[in-house]
């Protein structure tokens, strides 16, 4: 996890190593009811990240995901008030 202040924004980033996620998973990760991890035994609704993204928008922020070098990266970003 990291938290940093940039010139025009505040950025909170969480990184997890993964060998099972694909670009398709990342593209759909915020879709309602999408569950990409088939290895889990628990039943999930797939609503958590969709709700998180909606909350970030209400807080005038952005939530986005990327996949880079076998790392799943979630980024929350808020513009600084001027």
N, C-alpha and C positions, 0 to 999 in steps of 0.2 A: 504494500500500500504506500501511496505517496500523496502528499498535499503540497502544492506549490502555488506561488503567486507569480503570474506573468504580467506583462505590461497592461493588458486590458481585461484579464480574467483570473479567476481562481479555479484551479484544476485539481480534482481528487481522482486518483487512478488506483485501480485494483488489478493485479495481474495474477493469473494462475497458469501453471504449466498444463498442457493437454496434448495428448496424442490421438484423441478420439473425435474432437470437434472438426467440422469442415467449414469451408466458406459458406456453404448453404445454411448450416446451422446458425452462423453469425448473422447472415442476412435475414433470417426469420426469428431470431431470438426474442424480439419484442412483439411478435405476433401473438394475439390472444390465443390461448389454448395450445400453443406449440410447445412440445416437450421433446428435446433433442437427445437426451441421455437415456438410451434404451437399456443401459446396464443397471439402472436403479430398480429396486423391487417395489418401492413405495409408489402409490398412485399420486400424481400431482395434477393440478388443474392447468398449469402453464400460464397463470395469470400474474404471477409475481413481478416479472420484469416489465410486462405491459403496464401494470399499475405504477411501478417505479418511474417509468418514462413519463407517464401522465403527471405524476407528482412533480417531477423535475420541471416540466413545462409550466406548471402552476407557480413554481418558485422562480420563474424567469431564467431557467437553466436548460441545459441539454444533457441527455444521457445517450451515449453511443458505445458500440462494441466493435472491436477489431480482432483479427487473428494474425499474429506475426511471430515467426520463428518458434512455433509450437507453444505460443503463449496466447491465452484468451485474455483480452484487455478490456475492462469496462472503465469508461471515463465519464465523470460528472464535471460539467463546466458551467460556471456562472460568470456573466459579464460584470465587471466592476462598475459600480455607480460613479458617475462623474459629477 
